[in-house]
Amino acid sequence: MKDFVQNYISDHRTALESIPVEEVDKAIMTFQKALQEDRQIFIFGNGGSAANASHFITDLGKGASDKTFRRFRCLSLNDNTSWITAIGNDYSYDDVFLRQLQNYARSGDIVFTMSVSGNSPNLVKAAEWCRENGVHVIALVGAKRGKLAEIADQAIVINSTHYGRVEDCHMHICHIICYAFMEQEELQKKQ
């Protein structure tokens, strides 16, 4: 088992090193613009990415917002179980994020979504609606990229197809974004 653990760590290190620094910097600047313009930020994903979305929204809405001149207006679309199940039951699971965005999102807002495959039908459908309605989409994906990477305004690609490693790297990116606002004074001030 020691070899398995060592190899896992080594492969994880390789995945971490594939995080595109310039793209993460660009995402941070998009979040800064959203903060300056008082735009809404929506975050969502499926499975482990749903858990990452909930974790990220907590860090952004509480931790990062505690340091900035105004609070982030942010929401995880994964966290209303009643709404998700009603949409899934009455329409289609493919609509669970799209229909929430139709209620909330406006042109100029931000969607931040995570998918290892990049092909989750409910994420793709939501991103297509965003594209048609002027909502900026940042998609975190794995090496297969998928349809989501093609549709998104910005795709941040982790060079791995291993679900655990990609999801871990996505959470690293989420923490980097939040801690940029918690630790970098120039991001905390009104421009």
C-alpha positions in Angstrom: 0.0 0.0 0.0 2.9 2.4 0.6 3.7 2.3 -3.2 0.0 3.1 -4.0 0.0 6.0 -1.5 3.3 7.3 -2.8 2.2 7.0 -6.5 -1.1 8.7 -5.7 0.7 11.6 -4.1 3.1 11.8 -7.0 0.3 11.8 -9.6 -1.6 14.4 -7.5 1.4 16.6 -7.5 1.5 16.4 -11.3 -2.2 17.3 -11.5 -1.6 20.3 -9.1 1.3 21.5 -11.2 -1.0 21.6 -14.3 -3.2 24.3 -12.7 -2.9 27.1 -15.3 -1.8 30.1 -13.1 -2.7 32.7 -15.8 -6.2 31.3 -16.0 -6.7 31.3 -12.3 -5.4 34.9 -12.2 -7.9 35.8 -14.9 -10.7 34.2 -12.8 -9.7 36.2 -9.8 -9.9 39.4 -11.8 -13.4 38.4 -13.0 -14.5 37.9 -9.4 -12.9 41.3 -8.6 -14.9 42.9 -11.4 -18.1 41.2 -10.1 -17.4 42.5 -6.6 -16.8 46.0 -7.9 -19.9 46.0 -10.1 -22.1 44.2 -7.4 -22.8 41.3 -9.7 -24.3 38.0 -8.7 -22.1 34.9 -8.7 -23.6 31.4 -9.1 -21.7 28.2 -8.4 -22.7 24.6 -9.1 -21.7 21.1 -10.1 -22.7 17.5 -9.7 -21.5 14.9 -7.1 -18.1 15.8 -5.6 -18.3 19.1 -7.6 -21.6 19.9 -5.9 -19.8 19.5 -2.5 -17.0 21.7 -3.8 -19.5 24.3 -4.8 -21.1 24.3 -1.4 -17.6 24.6 0.2 -16.5 27.3 -2.2 -19.6 29.4 -1.6 -19.1 29.3 2.1 -15.5 30.5 1.8 -16.4 33.2 -0.7 -19.6 34.4 1.0 -18.2 34.4 4.5 -14.4 34.3 4.6 -13.6 36.4 1.5 -16.5 38.7 2.1 -15.3 39.5 5.7 -12.3 41.1 4.1 -13.7 43.1 1.2 -15.3 46.5 1.0 -18.6 44.9 0.0 -19.9 41.3 0.4 -19.9 38.9 -2.5 -23.4 38.3 -3.7 -23.0 34.6 -4.3 -25.1 31.5 -4.3 -24.6 27.7 -4.7 -27.4 26.4 -6.8 -26.7 22.9 -5.3 -28.0 23.9 -1.9 -31.8 24.0 -2.3 -32.7 20.4 -2.3 -36.5 21.0 -2.6 -36.1 23.2 -5.6 -33.7 20.8 -7.3 -36.0 17.8 -6.8 -39.1 19.7 -7.9 -37.3 20.8 -11.1 -35.9 17.3 -11.7 -39.3 15.7 -11.1 -41.5 18.1 -12.9 -39.2 18.9 -15.9 -35.9 17.1 -16.1 -32.7 16.7 -14.1 -31.0 18.4 -17.1 -32.9 21.6 -16.1 -32.0 21.8 -12.4 -29.5 24.6 -12.8 -30.9 26.2 -15.9 -34.3 26.9 -14.3 -32.7 28.4 -11.2 -30.6 30.7 -13.4 -33.7 31.8 -15.2 -35.1 33.0 -11.9 -31.9 34.7 -10.7 -29.3 35.5 -13.3 -29.0 38.7 -15.3 -26.7 39.8 -18.0 -23.3 40.6 -16.6 -23.5 38.1 -13.7 -21.0 35.2 -13.3 -21.5 31.4 -13.4 -18.7 29.3 -12.0 -19.2 25.6 -12.6 -17.1 22.5 -12.1 -17.1 19.2 -14.0 -14.4 16.6 -14.4 -15.8 15.4 -17.7 -17.1 18.7 -18.9 -20.1 16.9 -20.4 -22.7 16.9 -17.7 -26.0 17.6 -19.5 -27.4 19.9 -16.8 -24.2 22.0 -16.7 -23.9 22.2 -20.5 -27.6 23.3 -20.8 -27.1 25.9 -18.1 -24.0 27.2 -19.8 -25.7 27.4 -23.2 -28.5 29.5 -21.6 -25.9 31.8 -20.0 -24.1 32.3 -23.3 -27.4 33.3 -24.9 -28.2 35.7 -22.0 -24.9 37.5 -21.4 -23.9 35.6 -18.2 -20.2 35.1 -18.0 -19.2 31.4 -17.6 -16.1 30.1 -15.9 -15.8 26.3 -16.2 -13.3 24.2 -14.2 -12.9 20.9 -16.1 -10.6 17.9 -16.4 -8.3 16.9 -19.4 -11.2 15.7 -21.5 -12.5 19.2 -21.5 -15.9 18.3 -22.9 -18.7 20.5 -24.3 -18.5 22.8 -21.3 -15.0 24.0 -22.1 -16.2 24.9 -25.6 -19.2 26.9 -24.4 -17.6 28.6 -21.4 -16.1 32.1 -21.7 -13.2 30.8 -19.7 -12.2 27.1 -19.2 -9.7 26.2 -16.5 -8.4 22.8 -17.4 -6.6 20.3 -15.1 -4.5 17.9 -17.0 -5.9 14.7 -15.5 -8.9 12.5 -16.0 -8.8 11.0 -12.5 -12.0 12.2 -10.8 -10.5 12.5 -7.3 -7.4 14.4 -8.4 -9.3 16.8 -10.7 -11.9 17.6 -8.0 -9.1 18.2 -5.5 -7.4 20.5 -7.9 -10.7 22.3 -8.5 -11.0 22.9 -4.7 -7.4 24.2 -4.6 -8.5 26.7 -7.3 -11.5 27.7 -5.2 -9.3 28.2 -2.2 -6.8 30.2 -4.2 -9.6 32.6 -5.3 -11.0 33.0 -1.8 -7.6 33.5 -0.2 -6.6 36.0 -2.8 -9.4 38.2 -1.5 -8.6 37.4 2.1 -4.9 38.0 1.9 -4.3 40.5 -0.9 -5.2 44.1 0.2 -5.4 45.5 -3.3 -8.4 43.1 -4.0 -10.2 44.2 -0.9 -10.7 47.8 -1.7 -13.2 49.7 -3.8 -11.6 50.7 -7.1 
